[in-house]
Amino acid sequence: MEIRGPMLLPARREEIELQTLDGLTLVGELALPQDREPVATLVTLHPLPTAGGFMDSHILRKAAARLPALADLAVLRFNTRGTTSPRGTSEGAFDGGTAEAFDVAAAMDVVTARGLPHPWLVGWSFGTELALKYGLDHQIDGAILLSPPLHRATADEVAAWEHADPRLVILVPELDDYLQPPEAAERFSSVPSAHLIPVEGGRHLWVGEHQTRRVLTEIVAAVNPDALPLPLEWHEALPST
């Protein structure tokens, strides 16, 4: 059976709640490999909630659906403050990326409490701003930026990654609405150690199975390259829905 679209592969999935230092409860989900321990962890940060972004934004949902089974990864998704998805609504109100620092910290508290290994932040659009601004406050192996607009992260916050241990991987769509590869190369030039990947034909929302597979492959290439190439077919039983 071809792996595509919303197909849900086997995993241990748990609805979780995250507690912020400013007293809010956020809703989320933790997906783990079905019958073994994860080798690394993705802490996902969703696109802009005021433009429809949430923990189920399709690349993040597909990462949680596929990568525990295909790449032995733990995938943590959650709604930032004031954001609603089918999982529920996180308390609080959208704060433009400021108080969301507490939301990132709450997710990392889950990683620590659960003993999840080798955490990476995976931000998409608005989520990349949170990763850039607050990722270096935490013990992470790196950050993967999908379609970074660079609307909120300052030049100094970007440059700080050059002198830090965590790795920085940046996927920039060729046809992005906000930041295309030539400008991205200029604006990330203060981090020459970053791995900037221009994606030919890519668009900001990564629509379509071809783009989904490219993004998931680049994530796994950074986090657990031994799992590559990702299978395109699944031959075992699927979980009931």
KEPA-99323 format. One line per field, with one value per residue (C-alpha): residue in three letters; x, y, z. Coordinates in pm, whole numbers, padded with zeros to 5 digits, m for minus. Example, Ala and Ser with C-alpha at 12.3 -4.5 7.8 and 13.67 -1.06 7.14 Angstrom:
BEGIN
aa = (Ala  Ser)
east = (01230  01367)
north = (m00450  m00106)
up = (00780  00714)
//
This chain:
BEGIN
aa = (Met  Glu  Ile  Arg  Gly  Pro  Met  Leu  Leu  Pro  Ala  Arg  Arg  Glu  Glu  Ile  Glu  Leu  Gln  Thr  Leu  Asp  Gly  Leu  Thr  Leu  Val  Gly  Glu  Leu  Ala  Leu  Pro  Gln  Asp  Arg  Glu  Pro  Val  Ala  Thr  Leu  Val  Thr  Leu  His  Pro  Leu  Pro  Thr  Ala  Gly  Gly  Phe  Met  Asp  Ser  His  Ile  Leu  Arg  Lys  Ala  Ala  Ala  Arg  Leu  Pro  Ala  Leu  Ala  Asp  Leu  Ala  Val  Leu  Arg  Phe  Asn  Thr  Arg  Gly  Thr  Thr  Ser  Pro  Arg  Gly  Thr  Ser  Glu  Gly  Ala  Phe  Asp  Gly  Gly  Thr  Ala  Glu  Ala  Phe  Asp  Val  Ala  Ala  Ala  Met  Asp  Val  Val  Thr  Ala  Arg  Gly  Leu  Pro  His  Pro  Trp  Leu  Val  Gly  Trp  Ser  Phe  Gly  Thr  Glu  Leu  Ala  Leu  Lys  Tyr  Gly  Leu  Asp  His  Gln  Ile  Asp  Gly  Ala  Ile  Leu  Leu  Ser  Pro  Pro  Leu  His  Arg  Ala  Thr  Ala  Asp  Glu  Val  Ala  Ala  Trp  Glu  His  Ala  Asp  Pro  Arg  Leu  Val  Ile  Leu  Val  Pro  Glu  Leu  Asp  Asp  Tyr  Leu  Gln  Pro  Pro  Glu  Ala  Ala  Glu  Arg  Phe  Ser  Ser  Val  Pro  Ser  Ala  His  Leu  Ile  Pro  Val  Glu  Gly  Gly  Arg  His  Leu  Trp  Val  Gly  Glu  His  Gln  Thr  Arg  Arg  Val  Leu  Thr  Glu  Ile  Val  Ala  Ala  Val  Asn  Pro  Asp  Ala  Leu  Pro  Leu  Pro  Leu  Glu  Trp  His  Glu  Ala  Leu  Pro  Ser  Thr)
east = (00000  00144  00220  00056  m00192  m00339  m00237  m00175  00103  00136  00258  00188  m00018  m00109  m00309  m00111  m00141  00144  00172  00328  00514  00247  m00026  m00183  m00273  m00190  m00321  m00108  m00018  00292  00352  00617  00739  00501  00735  01071  01219  01271  01619  01539  01254  01079  00920  00697  00599  00304  00234  00061  m00263  m00427  m00385  m00511  m00198  m00234  m00087  m00265  m00114  m00051  00328  00330  00035  00203  00531  00346  00155  00459  00791  00749  00706  00941  01227  01197  01122  00910  00690  00543  00274  00078  m00137  00025  m00177  m00523  m00504  m00779  m00765  m00970  m00756  m00896  m00813  m00507  m00574  m00468  m00453  m00217  00065  00244  00540  00627  00451  00479  00828  00647  00480  00813  00944  00640  00703  01066  00954  00762  01074  01273  01004  00959  01332  01288  01623  01797  01529  01506  01272  01082  00921  00705  00650  00552  00693  01037  01026  00969  01251  01496  01398  01376  01545  01883  01726  01692  01897  01835  02040  01921  01637  01481  01311  01043  00953  01101  00950  01186  00913  00973  01319  01577  01912  02083  01863  01954  02326  02332  02301  02648  02808  02587  02614  02271  02265  02044  01881  01673  01435  01348  01092  01193  00849  00791  00550  00775  01140  01293  01639  01850  01719  01733  02102  02165  01961  02112  02465  02548  02517  02755  02741  02367  02261  02036  01844  01669  01375  01310  00942  00862  00594  00532  00259  00437  00117  00116  00267  00590  00664  00554  00799  01079  01023  00999  01310  01510  01391  01501  01829  01912  01781  01824  01989  02027  01650  01685  01555  01206  00983  00712  00506  00363  00303  00187  m00146  m00265  m00416  m00793  m00934)
north = (00000  00335  00572  00902  01163  01121  00755  00682  00431  00239  00430  00480  00799  00988  01305  01526  01859  02105  02349  02691  02896  03167  02924  02806  02457  02374  02067  01834  01484  01269  00994  00729  00425  00133  m00126  00040  00351  00660  00750  01122  01366  01627  01914  02074  02441  02515  02799  03124  03051  03373  03243  02892  02729  02466  02137  01953  02166  01899  01858  01829  01590  01372  01376  01241  00991  00847  00912  00711  00402  00492  00662  00568  00927  01070  01352  01609  01839  02101  02408  02729  02958  03043  02794  02542  02210  01889  01795  02099  02459  02573  02831  03193  03420  03460  03698  03748  03532  03693  03499  03193  03163  02999  02755  02641  02599  02392  02159  02119  02043  01746  01631  01646  01484  01196  01148  01186  01170  01413  01683  01891  02184  02168  02502  02585  02949  03127  02826  02903  03240  03067  02823  03099  03328  03072  02751  02842  02875  02495  02180  02080  01907  02147  02321  02261  02561  02507  02816  03075  03421  03606  03851  03837  03695  03973  03974  03934  03635  03472  03544  03392  03045  03070  03063  02789  02412  02322  02270  02479  02331  02562  02450  02741  02690  02828  02988  03094  03383  03555  03449  03282  03121  03419  03648  03363  03310  03679  03698  03378  03474  03548  03171  03020  02686  02659  02410  02605  02384  02553  02336  02357  02408  02431  02661  02801  02551  02241  02121  01778  01440  01515  01817  01633  01353  01600  01779  01458  01323  01635  01619  01258  01332  01577  01381  01010  00963  00589  00561  00682  00627  00650  00365  00455  00142  m00008  m00384  m00433  m00380  m00024  00103  00125  00478)
up = (00000  m00101  00184  00099  00217  00564  00605  00973  01039  01368  01672  02040  02046  02360  02407  02643  02822  02856  03144  03090  03346  03316  03419  03093  02981  02619  02436  02229  02122  02161  01904  01972  01780  01832  01984  02049  02198  01980  01862  01843  01903  01691  01882  01621  01610  01385  01138  01226  01415  01298  00941  01012  01151  01424  01541  01256  00979  00721  00726  01106  01106  00844  01035  01339  01125  00947  01117  01439  01218  00933  01120  01492  01589  01869  01741  01980  01841  02034  01990  02102  02328  02202  01913  01832  01650  01665  01969  02153  02236  02424  02693  02657  02355  02061  02156  01826  01922  02256  02532  02304  02456  02749  02509  02365  02719  02815  02523  02622  02978  02836  02653  02977  03192  02947  02892  02517  02334  02101  02067  01750  01700  01371  01295  00998  00896  01223  01405  01261  01434  01768  01699  01608  01895  02177  02065  02210  02555  02563  02535  02174  01907  01642  01465  01124  00966  00703  00497  00732  00667  00904  01002  01379  01448  01456  01280  01618  01707  01378  01415  01764  01606  01456  01801  01945  01944  01798  01423  01197  00885  00664  00387  00161  m00117  m00455  m00497  m00138  m00077  00178  00157  m00148  m00165  m00283  m00008  00245  00166  00235  00553  00698  00591  00955  01018  00761  00944  00872  00606  00371  00127  m00168  m00276  m00649  m00722  m00351  m00215  00132  00220  00079  m00090  m00254  m00182  m00368  m00150  00164  00094  00024  00355  00560  00390  00475  00836  00869  00688  00966  01264  01183  00843  00900  00836  00477  00221  00364  00239  m00009  00064  00384  00400  00761  00935  00985  01310  01322  01317)
//
